[in-house]
Amino acid sequence: MKAQKIWFKASNFNLWIPVSLEGWGVTAVFTLLLFLIATLNNVSSDVAFSLSQHWLTLVELAVVIASFYYVTRGHVDKKY
């Protein structure tokens, strides 16, 4: 069985550092999607957070995070 190419190096559970072109691409697309979700849903720091008003934003963020976790699974070198 062929080993998968390493995209990220994990120094601890919360810090994944991109080490390949694919890792930087995934990081850039993830960041752009987060800004796109915030822009399309008119999220601002002036409005108090309310679950009844922001539930759709939370669902969109959960879908993005889960999908990128699925895409990057197996491409992380975990040495912590």
MARKEVO-566869 format. One record per residue: chain; y, x, z of N, C-alpha, C, O, CB in turn; residue in one letter. Coordinates in steps of 0.02 Angstrom, whole numbers, always signed. Glycine has a CB too. Example, Ala and Ser with C-alpha at 12.3 -4.5 7.8 and 13.67 -1.06 7.14 Angstrom:
// MARKEVO-566869
NODE   ch      n_y      n_x      n_z     ca_y     ca_x     ca_z      c_y      c_x      c_z      o_y      o_x      o_z     cb_y     cb_x     cb_z   aa
NODE    A     -284     +660     +390     -225     +615     +390     -165     +660     +390     -166     +712     +423     -224     +565     +452    A
NODE    A     -112     +642     +354      -53     +684     +357       +2     +645     +394      +57     +670     +402      -30     +704     +286    S
// end
This chain:
// MARKEVO-566869
NODE   ch      n_y      n_x      n_z     ca_y     ca_x     ca_z      c_y      c_x      c_z      o_y      o_x      o_z     cb_y     cb_x     cb_z   aa
NODE    A      -59      +42       +0       +0       +0       +0      +62      +44       +0      +67      +90      +40       +0      -47      +60    M
NODE    A     +108      +31      -44     +169      +71      -52     +220      +54       +2     +232       -5      +16     +199      +61     -121    K
NODE    A     +249     +105      +32     +301      +95      +82     +365      +72      +48     +383      +96       -6     +314     +159     +123    A
NODE    A     +400      +25      +80     +462       +0      +52     +518      +50      +63     +518      +87     +112     +479      -69      +82    Q
NODE    A     +566      +50      +16     +623      +94      +21     +667      +74      +81     +678      +15      +94     +664      +93      -44    K
NODE    A     +690     +124     +117     +733     +112     +176     +804      +99     +153     +834     +140     +119     +730     +172     +225    I
NODE    A     +832      +41     +173     +901      +23     +157     +947      +35     +216    +1006      +52     +207     +906      -50     +135    W
NODE    A     +920      +28     +276     +959      +35     +338     +923      +78     +387     +861      +80     +389     +975      -34     +368    F
NODE    A     +960     +114     +429     +933     +150     +486     +960     +115     +548    +1020     +104     +554     +951     +226     +485    K
NODE    A     +916      +98     +593     +936      +63     +654     +938     +113     +712     +888     +145     +728     +887       +5     +671    A
NODE    A     +997     +121     +742    +1002     +165     +800     +991     +127     +864     +969     +156     +914    +1071     +200     +801    S
NODE    A    +1005      +63     +864     +985      +18     +919     +977      -52     +889     +983      -60     +828    +1038      +18     +977    N
NODE    A     +963     -101     +930     +949     -168     +904    +1008     -198     +867     +998     -236     +820     +928     -213     +960    F
NODE    A    +1069     -182     +887    +1129     -214     +859    +1163     -174     +804    +1209     -200     +773    +1177     -227     +913    N
NODE    A    +1143     -113     +791    +1179      -70     +744    +1132      -47     +688    +1089       -4     +699    +1210      -10     +780    L
NODE    A    +1140      -76     +629    +1104      -55     +570    +1153      -20     +524    +1203      -50     +505    +1069     -115     +535    W
NODE    A    +1139      +42     +505    +1184      +81     +463    +1154      +84     +393    +1098     +107     +384    +1195     +153     +492    I
NODE    A    +1192      +61     +341    +1165      +64     +273    +1160     +137     +250    +1207     +176     +258    +1210      +24     +224    P
NODE    A    +1102     +155     +220    +1092     +224     +198    +1075     +229     +124    +1064     +283      +98    +1036     +256     +239    V
NODE    A    +1073     +172      +90    +1058     +173      +18    +1107     +127      -18    +1144      +89      +13     +985     +153       +5    S
NODE    A    +1105     +131      -83    +1149      +88     -124    +1132      +14     -113    +1177      -28     -110    +1142     +106     -198    L
NODE    A    +1069       -2     -106    +1049      -71      -93    +1075      -95      -26    +1097     -152      -20     +973      -77      -95    E
NODE    A    +1073      -52      +25    +1099      -69      +91    +1173      -83      +90    +1197     -131     +121    +1084      -14     +141    G
NODE    A    +1211      -41      +54    +1283      -52      +48    +1298     -115       +8    +1345     -151      +24    +1317       +8      +15    W
NODE    A    +1258     -129      -43    +1267     -190      -82    +1254     -253      -40    +1293     -301      -43    +1220     -190     -142    G
NODE    A    +1201     -252       +0    +1186     -309      +44    +1242     -318      +95    +1262     -374     +109    +1119     -298      +80    V
NODE    A    +1267     -263     +123    +1322     -267     +171    +1385     -296     +139    +1419     -337     +170    +1337     -198     +200    T
NODE    A    +1401     -275      +79    +1461     -300      +44    +1454     -374      +28    +1502     -412      +39    +1473     -260      -20    A
NODE    A    +1397     -395       +3    +1387     -466      -14    +1388     -509      +49    +1416     -563      +49    +1320     -476      -51    V
NODE    A    +1358     -485     +103    +1358     -521     +167    +1430     -531     +192    +1448     -585     +214    +1316     -484     +219    F
NODE    A    +1470     -478     +190    +1539     -482     +212    +1580     -529     +168    +1619     -569     +194    +1571     -412     +212    T
NODE    A    +1571     -526     +104    +1606     -571      +59    +1587     -644      +71    +1630     -688      +69    +1592     -553      -14    L
NODE    A    +1523     -657      +84    +1502     -725      +98    +1531     -752     +163    +1550     -811     +167    +1426     -729     +101    L
NODE    A    +1537     -709     +214    +1568     -730     +276    +1641     -749     +266    +1664     -800     +292    +1562     -676     +329    L
NODE    A    +1678     -709     +228    +1748     -726     +213    +1753     -788     +170    +1799     -828     +179    +1782     -667     +178    F
NODE    A    +1707     -797     +123    +1707     -856      +81    +1694     -920     +121    +1727     -971     +110    +1654     -849      +26    L
NODE    A    +1647     -917     +167    +1634     -975     +210    +1695     -992     +252    +1713    -1051     +258    +1573     -962     +256    I
NODE    A    +1727     -942     +281    +1786     -954     +321    +1843     -983     +279    +1879    -1027     +303    +1809     -890     +355    A
NODE    A    +1851     -958     +219    +1905     -982     +175    +1892    -1054     +152    +1938    -1095     +154    +1913     -936     +115    T
NODE    A    +1832    -1068     +129    +1817    -1135     +103    +1820    -1189     +157    +1834    -1247     +142    +1749    -1135      +71    L
NODE    A    +1805    -1171     +219    +1805    -1219     +274    +1871    -1220     +313    +1875    -1252     +365    +1748    -1206     +320    N
NODE    A    +1921    -1184     +290    +1987    -1181     +322    +1982    -1163     +396    +2012    -1196     +438    +2022    -1247     +315    N
NODE    A    +1944    -1112     +412    +1937    -1089     +481    +1998    -1046     +497    +2015    -1000     +461    +1870    -1048     +491    V
NODE    A    +2030    -1062     +552    +2088    -1023     +574    +2085    -1013     +649    +2050    -1049     +684    +2155    -1057     +553    S
NODE    A    +2122     -965     +673    +2123     -951     +745    +2171     -997     +782    +2173     -997     +843    +2142     -879     +758    S
NODE    A    +2210    -1037     +746    +2257    -1083     +778    +2224    -1147     +803    +2251    -1180     +848    +2312    -1101     +728    D
NODE    A    +2166    -1164     +776    +2132    -1226     +794    +2077    -1210     +846    +2040    -1162     +838    +2102    -1260     +731    V
NODE    A    +2074    -1251     +898    +2022    -1242     +948    +1954    -1258     +918    +1947    -1302     +875    +2035    -1287    +1010    A
NODE    A    +1903    -1221     +940    +1835    -1231     +914    +1806    -1296     +941    +1808    -1309    +1001    +1790    -1172     +931    F
NODE    A    +1780    -1336     +896    +1749    -1400     +915    +1684    -1406     +874    +1685    -1399     +813    +1796    -1461     +902    S
NODE    A    +1630    -1418     +909    +1565    -1422     +875    +1564    -1480     +826    +1532    -1475     +773    +1509    -1429     +925    L
NODE    A    +1596    -1535     +842    +1596    -1593     +797    +1634    -1579     +732    +1620    -1609     +681    +1625    -1653     +832    S
NODE    A    +1684    -1534     +735    +1722    -1518     +675    +1694    -1458     +636    +1703    -1453     +576    +1794    -1504     +693    Q
NODE    A    +1660    -1413     +671    +1638    -1350     +640    +1563    -1344     +633    +1538    -1289     +622    +1664    -1292     +680    H
NODE    A    +1526    -1398     +638    +1453    -1393     +635    +1429    -1370     +566    +1380    -1334     +561    +1421    -1459     +653    W
NODE    A    +1464    -1392     +513    +1444    -1372     +446    +1454    -1296     +436    +1413    -1264     +403    +1484    -1411     +394    L
NODE    A    +1507    -1270     +463    +1519    -1197     +459    +1464    -1159     +495    +1440    -1108     +470    +1588    -1180     +489    T
NODE    A    +1443    -1183     +553    +1390    -1150     +590    +1323    -1153     +552    +1285    -1105     +554    +1382    -1182     +658    L
NODE    A    +1310    -1208     +519    +1248    -1213     +479    +1251    -1165     +420    +1201    -1132     +406    +1238    -1286     +454    V
NODE    A    +1308    -1160     +387    +1315    -1113     +331    +1306    -1041     +354    +1272    -1002     +321    +1383    -1122     +297    E
NODE    A    +1335    -1024     +411    +1327     -956     +438    +1254     -942     +456    +1229     -887     +443    +1372     -946     +499    L
NODE    A    +1220     -991     +485    +1150     -982     +503    +1106     -971     +441    +1061     -930     +442    +1124    -1042     +542    A
NODE    A    +1120    -1008     +387    +1082    -1000     +325    +1093     -931     +295    +1046     -899     +272    +1101    -1054     +274    V
NODE    A    +1156     -907     +295    +1171     -841     +268    +1137     -786     +309    +1107     -741     +281    +1247     -829     +266    V
NODE    A    +1141     -791     +375    +1111     -740     +418    +1035     -740     +410    +1004     -687     +405    +1130     -752     +491    I
NODE    A    +1004     -798     +409     +931     -802     +401     +908     -775     +334     +858     -741     +329     +907     -873     +410    A
NODE    A     +946     -792     +281     +926     -768     +215     +933     -692     +208     +890     -660     +177     +967     -803     +161    S
NODE    A     +986     -665     +236     +994     -592     +232     +945     -556     +277     +924     -500     +261    +1065     -572     +250    F
NODE    A     +925     -586     +332     +873     -557     +374     +807     -556     +335     +770     -507     +337     +864     -596     +440    Y
NODE    A     +792     -610     +299     +731     -614     +258     +732     -561     +202     +681     -530     +189     +723     -684     +229    Y
NODE    A     +790     -552     +170     +796     -504     +115     +787     -433     +140     +755     -392     +106     +863     -511      +80    V
NODE    A     +815     -416     +198     +813     -347     +222     +752     -332     +265     +742     -275     +286     +875     -334     +262    T
NODE    A     +710     -381     +277     +650     -370     +318     +606     -318     +285     +590     -323     +225     +611     -437     +329    R
NODE    A     +586     -268     +323     +543     -215     +298     +581     -156     +268     +550     -105     +251     +498     -243     +247    G
NODE    A     +647     -161     +262     +687     -107     +235     +728      -72     +288     +778      -39     +271     +732     -134     +181    H
NODE    A     +709      -78     +351     +746      -48     +407     +702       +3     +440     +644      -10     +456     +768     -102     +457    V
NODE    A     +730      +62     +451     +696     +115     +488     +716     +109     +561     +771     +129     +580     +714     +186     +460    D
NODE    A     +672      +80     +602     +687      +66     +672     +663     +124     +716     +603     +129     +730     +655       -1     +695    K
NODE    A     +708     +166     +736     +691     +221     +781     +739     +220     +840     +783     +262     +847     +695     +290     +744    K
NODE    A     +729     +171     +882     +769     +166     +943     +725     +154    +1002     +749     +148    +1059     +822     +111     +937    Y
// end
